Structures are given as structure tokens and as C-alpha cells.
Amino acid sequence: MTDTSKAFLYAYLNNASPTGFESSGQQLWLDYLKPYIDEYIVDTYGTAVGVIHGDSSSPTKDYKVVIEAHSDEISWFVNYISDDGYLYVRRNGGSDALIAPSMRVNLHTKQGVVEGVFGWPAIHVRDLAKDTAPKVTDLFIDVGAATKDEVLAMGIHVGTVCTFVDGLTEMNGRYFVGRALDNRMGGFMIAEVARQLKENGVKLPFTLYVVNAVQEEIGLRGAEMIARRLKPDLAICTDVTHDTQSPKYDKKEQGDLKCGAGPVLCYGPAVQNNVLDFMIDVADTHEIAFQRQAVSRSTGTDTDAFAYAAEGVASALISLPLKYMHTTVETVHQEDVQAVIRLMYSVLLTLKGDEDFRYIK
């Protein structure tokens, strides 16, 4: 990681990019990526794609390979404003009502950011024996307003999107900690792959699409749209998965995965096994430690959208182990970040651009 790429990481992670409102983050990402690509594509809903053309002399230059992450973060929508100036919310993505009370929030209006807090009754006035986990309908935001009209004058209205304030930090010289590492850390990693290809003078024999998709958190929607547009021959997606070492996880149910032990390679119906075996061979050849994970019906990531697009795309998933998903203290090991970058980069250098991953030929 260079000083420039680390500065980009902090700017990108500290910027808000809620589902459906990703454009400011996508602009940051594209501005960083532009020196390392030949052209770019942006679709109607904001998915951004950096294109690196295959070597013009290569007979396989039209073979299409995607590396992909998603750009959006969970958030909240203002759903109701009371006459006395309190805001009530609904989820935008998988936002966790349990962690919201006492959190600071930014409300993103056309007039700029308005600061607020998720208030909560003091412990002194609650019957602790009857305390239960808060429901979304229990949550309220205080922006310091005394009336609904005062709220409206701030530019806040039903539909205003809200994000938690917490930004990126580092812990114990080993970890990145913050909100929205799911999955803007993925956007950072694929951008770093593009940077290294350019700075190392690599001429790929195929065309590479570096895809930062929108709206993953509400159903893989951005990936669904861009997969139909690009029609790639191969898609390698990256997202986060659960570190299961911290308390409250059941390894018999969630598997045995650990931050610091390397990228996680996924087994499941959407993962094309020949592509998976190819990546494992690359990892072994380059002595990149990795972990294995099994899923059931789906990966729950954009891999599913690419795999089942159109006639089907050979797809695989490289996951970054992460603690405390969908909180403001999502935590990843810095060595895992570098290992995912290295594995993706090595896979691209190993591909010839004429691979036929079908099971039966």
C-alpha cells in the first residue's frame, strides 16, 4: 500500500455511500482509478466500471473478465417526522436496530449534512427487568429541533437518508476498523489490483472490467444490471464474510473462519467449481494462505447475480474475513486485505483468456 492508496482508502471509507445514493463514493473511486484504466462505464443507477483493454496483438483480447465489489453501505431512511421534531426511520438495507441507540448520525440533505443522534431513554427510567432489544419502530433521531416545521426547514423530509458517523481507524497495528468496510474495502482492493497492473506494466491478453456495483445490500441489484450489460466470460467477485472466532458465533453453524488467516474461498452452487479449483491452484503456486467456506443455497453476494445472469457466467468468490458485520466497528486484518489483492492479481496474471470452464465439453 502506497501513501497515495492509503489516503484514498481513508477518503473512500470515510465518505458516505448509502444504498441508492452511492454517487459521491463512486466519483471518489473513479477519480482514483482513472490513471490505471483505459476507459470507464457508468450505468444509469451508478455502477462504475473501469475498463483495461486486452493487448491489441492478443487473439483473446475480446475475452471478458470481471473483478467486482459493491460500493453501497447500509443506512436508514426518515419515515415519519413527529410534530415535536423527532424523526422515525426505516431500514435501507440490513441496518441493525440493536446498535442504533446513542449513535451519532449524518442526515444527507440537498442543503448539506445535518447532524443528529439516535436518542434513547436513560437507564434510570427504564424497567430493566422488561428491557428487550429495540425494534426499528422504537428508534428515533433527535436533530435538536422543537417542531416538525423546524426539521423541514433544515432540509430534512421523509426519504432523507441517514448514515452512522463513525470513520476508519486502525487498531493494534493489525486491523482496520470502521463502518462500511462491507464492502468498500472490496472496492479499494479491486482498485489496487488495477493500480498494480498499470504500475507493473502488465499487458493482459484479455479485457478486464473492474466493477464497483451499487445496491448490493438490498438484493444484488447493481450487479444484476451490469452483468447483463457486460456479458463477461468470467467473474471473480469479492465481498466480506464472518470471522467466527469472536464470542457469540457457532462454528458448527457458521464455519471456522479467522481474520488474519487469509482470503476465504467459497463452495456453493453459484460458485463454478472449475474456476474455484483454478484459483486454489494459483493460491498454492504463489503460497497464498487461504480458508474455505461452504454456503447453502446462495453466497448472499454479487457472485450470485453474475453466476445466474443471462446464459450463466463462470463465477467465483474471494471473501475478506470481517468481525462485527453491519456495525460501526467492522474489523478486518490488514494482512488479509493485502492477501486478497495479491490473490486476485495473481489469478489475472495466470489467466490466458481462452479458458472454457464448462463442466462438460
C-alpha positions as CSV (number, residue, x, y, z in Angstrom):
1,M,0.0,0.0,0.0
2,T,1.4,3.4,-1.0
3,D,0.9,6.7,0.7
4,T,-1.5,7.7,-2.1
5,S,-3.5,4.5,-1.9
6,K,-3.8,4.7,1.8
7,A,-5.0,8.3,1.6
8,F,-7.6,7.1,-1.0
9,L,-8.7,4.3,1.4
10,Y,-9.3,6.7,4.2
11,A,-11.2,9.2,2.0
12,Y,-13.3,6.4,0.4
13,L,-14.2,4.7,3.7
14,N,-15.0,7.9,5.5
15,N,-17.3,9.1,2.7
16,A,-21.0,8.1,3.0
17,S,-22.3,5.8,0.2
18,P,-25.7,4.6,1.3
19,T,-27.7,2.2,-0.9
20,G,-29.3,4.2,-3.7
21,F,-27.1,7.2,-3.0
22,E,-23.7,5.9,-3.9
23,S,-22.7,8.6,-6.4
24,S,-20.2,10.6,-4.3
25,G,-18.3,7.4,-3.3
26,Q,-18.4,6.2,-6.9
27,Q,-16.9,9.5,-8.0
28,L,-14.1,9.2,-5.5
29,W,-13.4,5.6,-6.6
30,L,-13.4,6.5,-10.3
31,D,-11.1,9.5,-9.8
32,Y,-8.6,7.2,-8.1
33,L,-9.0,4.5,-10.7
34,K,-8.7,6.7,-13.9
35,P,-4.9,6.8,-14.2
36,Y,-4.9,3.0,-14.2
37,I,-7.6,2.2,-16.8
38,D,-8.2,2.8,-20.5
39,E,-11.8,4.0,-20.2
40,Y,-14.8,3.7,-17.9
41,I,-18.5,3.0,-17.9
42,V,-21.1,4.3,-15.6
43,D,-24.7,2.9,-15.8
44,T,-28.0,4.6,-15.0
45,Y,-28.0,3.7,-11.3
46,G,-24.4,4.5,-10.7
47,T,-22.4,1.2,-11.0
48,A,-18.9,2.2,-12.1
49,V,-16.6,0.1,-14.3
50,G,-13.0,0.6,-15.2
51,V,-12.0,-1.0,-18.5
52,I,-8.5,-2.2,-19.2
53,H,-8.3,-3.4,-22.8
54,G,-6.5,-6.6,-23.7
55,D,-3.3,-6.4,-25.6
56,S,-4.2,-5.5,-29.1
57,S,-2.0,-8.2,-30.5
58,S,-3.6,-10.9,-28.4
59,P,-6.1,-13.3,-30.2
60,T,-8.0,-13.4,-26.9
61,K,-8.3,-9.7,-26.3
62,D,-12.1,-9.9,-26.5
63,Y,-12.4,-12.4,-23.7
64,K,-14.1,-10.6,-20.9
65,V,-13.0,-10.9,-17.3
66,V,-14.7,-9.1,-14.3
67,I,-13.3,-8.4,-10.9
68,E,-16.1,-7.0,-8.7
69,A,-17.0,-5.5,-5.4
70,H,-20.0,-3.5,-4.2
71,S,-20.0,0.2,-3.2
72,D,-23.1,0.7,-1.1
73,E,-23.5,0.7,2.7
74,I,-26.4,0.1,5.0
75,S,-28.3,3.1,6.2
76,W,-31.7,4.5,7.3
77,F,-34.5,6.4,5.7
78,V,-36.5,9.0,7.6
79,N,-40.0,7.5,7.5
80,Y,-42.0,9.9,9.8
81,I,-41.5,13.3,11.5
82,S,-43.4,14.0,14.7
83,D,-45.0,17.3,15.5
84,D,-42.4,17.8,18.2
85,G,-39.5,17.3,15.8
86,Y,-38.4,13.7,16.3
87,L,-37.6,11.5,13.3
88,Y,-38.6,7.9,13.0
89,V,-36.8,5.6,10.5
90,R,-36.9,2.5,8.4
91,R,-34.1,0.4,7.2
92,N,-32.2,0.9,3.9
93,G,-30.5,-2.5,3.7
94,G,-29.7,-4.7,6.7
95,S,-29.3,-2.0,9.3
96,D,-29.2,-3.2,12.9
97,A,-31.7,-1.7,15.3
98,L,-29.8,-3.1,18.3
99,I,-26.7,-1.0,17.8
100,A,-28.5,2.3,16.9
101,P,-29.4,3.8,20.3
102,S,-26.9,6.6,21.3
103,M,-25.2,6.5,17.9
104,R,-24.4,9.8,16.0
105,V,-25.8,10.1,12.5
106,N,-25.5,12.3,9.5
107,L,-28.6,13.1,7.6
108,H,-27.8,13.8,3.9
109,T,-30.0,16.6,2.6
110,K,-29.7,18.8,-0.5
111,Q,-28.7,21.6,1.8
112,G,-25.8,19.6,3.2
113,V,-25.2,17.2,6.1
114,V,-27.3,17.7,9.2
115,E,-26.0,16.1,12.4
116,G,-28.3,14.1,14.7
117,V,-28.3,11.4,17.3
118,F,-30.3,8.2,17.9
119,G,-31.7,9.1,21.3
120,W,-32.7,6.5,24.0
121,P,-34.4,6.7,27.4
122,A,-32.0,6.8,30.3
123,I,-31.3,3.6,32.3
124,H,-32.8,5.4,35.3
125,V,-36.3,5.5,33.9
126,R,-36.5,2.0,32.3
127,D,-37.7,-1.1,34.0
128,L,-34.6,-3.2,33.3
129,A,-36.4,-6.5,34.0
130,K,-38.6,-5.7,31.0
131,D,-35.8,-4.4,28.7
132,T,-35.9,-6.0,25.3
133,A,-33.9,-5.5,22.1
134,P,-35.1,-2.4,20.3
135,K,-37.2,-2.7,17.2
136,V,-36.9,-0.3,14.3
137,T,-40.1,1.3,15.3
138,D,-38.7,2.1,18.7
139,L,-35.8,4.2,17.2
140,F,-35.9,7.9,16.9
141,I,-33.4,10.6,15.8
142,D,-33.0,13.9,17.6
143,V,-31.7,16.8,15.4
144,G,-32.2,19.4,18.1
145,A,-35.5,20.6,16.6
146,A,-38.5,21.5,18.7
147,T,-41.1,21.2,15.8
148,K,-41.7,19.5,12.6
149,D,-41.5,22.8,10.7
150,E,-38.0,23.3,12.2
151,V,-37.0,19.9,10.9
152,L,-38.4,20.6,7.4
153,A,-36.5,24.0,7.4
154,M,-33.3,22.0,7.8
155,G,-33.9,20.3,4.5
156,I,-34.9,17.0,6.2
157,H,-38.0,15.2,4.8
158,V,-39.5,11.8,4.6
159,G,-37.0,9.8,2.4
160,T,-33.9,11.6,3.7
161,V,-31.2,9.1,4.1
162,C,-29.1,8.8,7.3
163,T,-25.7,7.1,7.9
164,F,-23.7,6.5,11.1
165,V,-20.9,8.9,11.6
166,D,-18.0,6.6,12.6
167,G,-15.0,6.6,10.3
168,L,-12.0,4.5,9.6
169,T,-9.4,3.8,12.3
170,E,-6.6,1.3,12.9
171,M,-6.2,-1.0,15.9
172,N,-3.1,-2.5,17.3
173,G,-1.1,-2.1,14.1
174,R,-3.0,-5.0,12.6
175,Y,-6.6,-4.1,11.9
176,F,-8.7,-1.6,10.0
177,V,-11.9,-0.7,12.0
178,G,-14.9,1.3,10.9
179,R,-18.3,1.3,9.3
180,A,-18.9,0.2,5.7
181,L,-15.8,-1.9,5.3
182,D,-18.6,-4.1,3.9
183,N,-17.9,-3.6,1.1
184,R,-16.0,-0.5,0.3
185,M,-12.9,-2.4,1.4
186,G,-13.6,-4.6,-1.6
187,G,-13.8,-1.5,-3.9
188,F,-10.4,-0.5,-2.5
189,M,-8.9,-3.9,-3.2
190,I,-10.1,-4.2,-6.8
191,A,-8.8,-0.6,-7.4
192,E,-5.4,-1.7,-6.0
193,V,-5.3,-4.6,-8.4
194,A,-5.8,-2.2,-11.3
195,R,-3.1,0.1,-9.9
196,Q,-0.6,-2.7,-9.7
197,L,-1.3,-4.0,-13.2
198,K,-0.6,-0.5,-14.5
199,E,2.4,0.3,-12.4
200,N,4.0,-3.1,-13.2
201,G,3.4,-2.7,-16.9
202,V,1.2,-5.8,-17.3
203,K,-0.5,-6.3,-20.6
204,L,-3.3,-8.7,-20.2
205,P,-4.3,-11.0,-23.1
206,F,-8.0,-10.3,-22.3
207,T,-10.2,-7.3,-21.5
208,L,-10.6,-6.6,-17.8
209,Y,-13.6,-4.9,-16.3
210,V,-13.1,-3.6,-12.8
211,V,-16.7,-3.3,-11.5
212,N,-17.8,-1.4,-8.4
213,A,-21.6,-2.2,-8.2
214,V,-24.3,-0.3,-6.4
215,Q,-27.3,-1.6,-4.5
216,E,-25.9,-5.0,-3.3
217,E,-27.4,-4.5,0.2
218,I,-31.0,-4.7,-1.0
219,G,-30.7,-7.6,-3.4
220,L,-27.6,-7.6,-5.6
221,R,-29.4,-5.2,-7.9
222,G,-26.4,-3.3,-9.3
223,A,-24.5,-6.5,-10.2
224,E,-27.6,-7.9,-11.8
225,M,-27.9,-4.9,-14.1
226,I,-24.2,-4.6,-15.0
227,A,-23.8,-8.4,-15.6
228,R,-26.5,-8.3,-18.3
229,R,-24.7,-5.3,-19.9
230,L,-21.2,-6.6,-19.9
231,K,-21.9,-10.3,-20.6
232,P,-18.5,-11.4,-19.2
233,D,-16.9,-14.8,-19.7
234,L,-15.6,-14.9,-16.2
235,A,-16.5,-13.0,-13.0
236,I,-14.4,-13.0,-9.8
237,C,-16.2,-11.2,-7.0
238,T,-15.1,-10.1,-3.6
239,D,-17.1,-9.3,-0.5
240,V,-16.8,-9.9,3.2
241,T,-17.6,-12.9,5.3
242,H,-17.9,-13.5,9.0
243,D,-14.9,-14.0,11.2
244,T,-16.3,-16.7,13.6
245,Q,-13.7,-16.5,16.3
246,S,-15.2,-13.8,18.4
247,P,-17.8,-14.6,21.1
248,K,-21.4,-15.4,20.1
249,Y,-20.5,-17.3,16.9
250,D,-21.2,-21.0,16.5
251,K,-18.5,-22.6,14.3
252,K,-20.8,-25.7,13.7
253,E,-23.2,-23.4,12.1
254,Q,-21.1,-20.5,10.6
255,G,-17.8,-22.4,10.0
256,D,-14.3,-21.8,11.3
257,L,-13.0,-18.6,9.8
258,K,-10.5,-16.2,11.2
259,C,-9.2,-12.7,10.5
260,G,-5.5,-12.9,9.7
261,A,-5.7,-16.4,8.2
262,G,-6.1,-15.3,4.6
263,P,-8.8,-14.9,2.0
264,V,-11.8,-17.2,2.1
265,L,-12.7,-19.2,-0.9
266,C,-16.3,-20.2,-1.1
267,Y,-18.0,-23.5,-2.1
268,G,-21.6,-23.3,-3.2
269,P,-23.9,-23.8,-6.2
270,A,-23.3,-20.3,-7.6
271,V,-19.5,-20.9,-7.5
272,Q,-18.2,-22.5,-10.6
273,N,-16.0,-25.3,-9.4
274,N,-13.5,-25.3,-12.2
275,V,-12.9,-21.6,-11.5
276,L,-12.6,-22.3,-7.8
277,D,-10.1,-25.0,-8.5
278,F,-8.2,-22.7,-10.8
279,M,-8.0,-20.1,-8.0
280,I,-6.9,-22.7,-5.5
281,D,-4.1,-23.8,-7.8
282,V,-3.0,-20.1,-8.1
283,A,-3.0,-19.7,-4.4
284,D,-1.0,-22.8,-3.8
285,T,1.5,-21.8,-6.5
286,H,2.1,-18.4,-5.0
287,E,2.0,-19.7,-1.4
288,I,-1.0,-17.5,-0.5
289,A,-2.7,-18.9,2.6
290,F,-6.5,-19.2,2.2
291,Q,-9.5,-20.5,4.1
292,R,-12.6,-22.5,2.9
293,Q,-16.2,-21.8,3.4
294,A,-19.4,-23.7,2.5
295,V,-22.7,-22.0,1.8
296,S,-26.1,-23.4,1.1
297,R,-28.5,-22.1,-1.5
298,S,-26.6,-18.9,-2.3
299,T,-23.4,-16.9,-1.4
300,G,-25.5,-13.9,-0.5
301,T,-23.1,-11.8,-2.5
302,D,-23.0,-10.3,-6.0
303,T,-21.5,-13.6,-7.1
304,D,-25.0,-15.0,-7.4
305,A,-26.1,-12.1,-9.7
306,F,-23.2,-12.7,-12.1
307,A,-23.5,-16.5,-12.0
308,Y,-27.1,-16.6,-13.0
309,A,-27.0,-13.7,-15.4
310,A,-28.3,-14.3,-19.0
311,E,-27.0,-17.8,-20.1
312,G,-24.8,-18.0,-17.0
313,V,-21.3,-16.7,-16.2
314,A,-18.5,-18.7,-14.7
315,S,-18.2,-17.0,-11.3
316,A,-16.3,-17.4,-8.1
317,L,-16.0,-15.5,-4.8
318,I,-13.0,-14.4,-2.8
319,S,-14.1,-13.2,0.7
320,L,-12.4,-11.0,3.2
321,P,-12.9,-12.2,6.8
322,L,-14.5,-9.5,8.9
323,K,-15.6,-9.1,12.5
324,Y,-18.8,-7.4,13.6
325,M,-20.6,-7.1,10.2
326,H,-23.2,-4.3,9.8
327,T,-21.9,-2.4,12.9
328,T,-19.8,0.8,13.0
329,V,-16.8,-1.2,14.2
330,E,-16.4,-3.7,11.3
331,T,-12.9,-5.1,11.6
332,V,-10.5,-6.6,9.1
333,H,-6.9,-7.7,9.3
334,Q,-4.6,-5.6,7.2
335,E,-2.6,-8.7,6.0
336,D,-5.9,-10.3,4.7
337,V,-6.5,-7.1,2.6
338,Q,-3.1,-7.4,1.0
339,A,-3.6,-11.2,0.5
340,V,-6.9,-10.7,-1.3
341,I,-5.3,-8.2,-3.6
342,R,-2.3,-10.5,-4.2
343,L,-4.6,-13.5,-5.0
344,M,-6.8,-11.5,-7.4
345,Y,-3.7,-10.1,-9.1
346,S,-2.1,-13.5,-9.4
347,V,-5.2,-15.1,-10.8
348,L,-5.4,-12.4,-13.5
349,L,-1.7,-12.9,-14.4
350,T,-2.3,-16.7,-14.7
351,L,-5.4,-16.5,-16.9
352,K,-4.7,-16.8,-20.7
353,G,-8.1,-15.5,-21.9
354,D,-9.1,-18.7,-23.7
355,E,-10.4,-20.7,-20.6
356,D,-13.5,-22.7,-21.1
357,F,-14.7,-23.5,-17.6
358,R,-17.7,-25.7,-18.6
359,Y,-18.0,-29.0,-16.7
360,I,-19.0,-30.9,-19.8
361,K,-17.5,-30.2,-23.2
